[in-house]
Amino acid sequence: MRNVTYSMNVSLDGYIAGPDGGLDWGAPSEEVFRSWIDEIRGVDVHLLGRRLYETMLYWETADQDPSLDDSKLEWAGLWNPLPKVVFSTTLSAVQGTARLASGGLAEEIERLRAEPGEGDIAIGGATLAHEAAALGLIDEYRTRVYPVMVGGGIPFFPQHERQVDLELVETRTFSSGVVYLRYRVMREAAP
């Protein structure tokens, strides 16, 4: 069965965006950006909320920018053809290889898991990921922890009152001080 993964940059105090919604503290070094490229290679479909979808629209035409470096061109070449499912109650249309979700999050994930494929079902955006976590649908959490505390904003982890046991699968420390942590959700074996 295909894994559902939630992966984003996060400040040391646990936020994906600062109090003003800013992301400027999370600009990746070349080394960290390469790790994002490596990760996206293992994704078959990306689920996004409206805000992240709108942020990522930049990449739809970024490859036309003559000043783009090789790694950003490589990212655009991987991101643009990737199927995307956008969850939004306000958008009536989306661009490129994106489509609007036709059902709820649980139904969409169930349908995608039933399709053939080996790659991950990635979730981007805290609101959507928090909903998936509350439904017990996330299989792996992947963070790139930046050495900064932003003091508030949008939290990476959902705030719900249940314990989720995790198994550390992988760590990596980058020369910039960013630390990659990959955790698998521990599930009880079915009887």
N, C-alpha and C positions, 0 to 999 in steps of 0.2 A: 504494500500500500504506500502511496506517495506521502511524504512528510509535508506538514504545514509548518512553515518557518516564519518567525518574526525577527527581523534584523534591521537595526538602525544605529546611528551614532547616538551616544548618550553622554551627558556630562557626569562627572563623578558623583554629583548629588542626585542623579537619576532622571534628568530631563532630556527630552529630544529637541525642545525649543525653549528659549529663554522666556522671561516674563513678557517681553514685547513681541513674542513669536519669532524672534531672530534666530538664525542658524549660523551666523558668522563665526562663532566660536568653533564650529565643527568642520571647517574647511580641511579636507584631507591632504596630507602630504602625498607625494607620488607613490610612496611605498604603501600607504593605506588605500589609496585609490586603486592600485593594482590588486589589492585583496578584494575590493568590491567587484572588480572585473572577474577575478577567479570565481567568486561566489555566484555571480549572475549566470555564469556558464552552466551551473547545475540547476537552474530554474526553468521549468516548463511553462509556467503561467504566473502572473503577478496580480494580486488583488490589491486594489488601492481605494482609499477614500477620496472624496472630492478634492480636498486641499492638496494632498500629495500628488494626485493626478495633475492638477493645475500647475504645481511646481515642476513636475517632470515633463510637461509639454515643451519646455526649452529644448529637450533632446530631439524632438521631432524634426527640427531644422538645424540643429547645432552643427551637423556635418557639412553644412554649407559655409561655415565660418572659416576663412582661410587661415586664421590665427590659431585654430584649435591644434593642440599637440597630438602626438600619436596615440597616447593612452586614452584621451577623451574621444578621439575618432573611433578607437576600438570599442569603447563603452557604447557610443551611439550605434555602432554597427551591431552590437549584441542587444541593446535595449529596444531599438526601433522595431525589429521584427517579432519581438517577444509578445505573445498574446497577453492582453491585460483585461481585467474585469474591474469596472469602476462601480462603486457603490455610492449612489447619490440620490437624494430626493429633489435636488434643485437643477441638475443638468438634464437637458433633453437630448443631447447628442454628444458624442465623443469622437476623437480623431485617431487616425492611424490604425494600429492593430488592436485598439481598445474597443470594448463593447460595454454597454450598461448592464449591470446585473439584472436578471429577470426575476429573481426570487430572493429569499432571505440568505444570509451568510451561511447558515448551516446547510441549507439545501444546495447552495452553489458549491460548497466544499465537498459535500457528499457526491454530487454529480461529477466534479473534477477528479475526485479520487477513484471513481469508477471507470474513468477513461484510461486507455492505455498510455503508458509513459513511465519513465523512471525518474524524471526530474522533480524538484520540489515545487510545491504550491507556496509561493512567498506572499506574505502579507506586509503591506507598507502602510504606515499611518497609525498613530496611537489609538484613535477612536475605534477604528475597525479592528485593530489587534486586541484592544480591551474587550470588545464584544466577543471575538473568537476565544479569548482566554476564559471569559466567563462561561462560555459554552463548553469548555474543555477541549477545544479543537486544535490548539497549538501543540506541536510535537517538539519543536526546538526554539530556544531563544538564543539569538546571536547579537552580541553587543560589541561595539567598538567604543570603549570607555575613554573619553578625552580628559586630560588632566586640567579640568576647569570646573568650578562650581558656579552655576548661573543663578542660584538663589530662588528659583521658582520657574513656573511655566507649564509646559505639557509633559506629564510624567511618562516615562517609558513603560513602567509596569502598571498594570491595572490595580486599582484599589478595591479589592473585594476581600471578604472575610472568609477565606478558605486557604488552607495550606496547600502548596504545590511543591512536591519534592522533585529535585533536579539532580541529574548526574552530569558532572563536568566531562565534556567530550574532548575539548581542545582549548588551548590557550596560545597566545602569541603576543609578544611585546615588540612594538615597532620603535625605531630609533627616535621618533617624535614624542615618545612617552605614551602614545595611545596603546591600550591593551585590548586585544580581541578575546572575548570569552564566548564559548559555545556550550550551551547546556541542553541536554535532552530531558524532556518531561518523563518522570518515572511513573509508569502505569502499572496497576495491579494486573497480574495475568488472569485471563478469563478462566473460570473453572471448567 
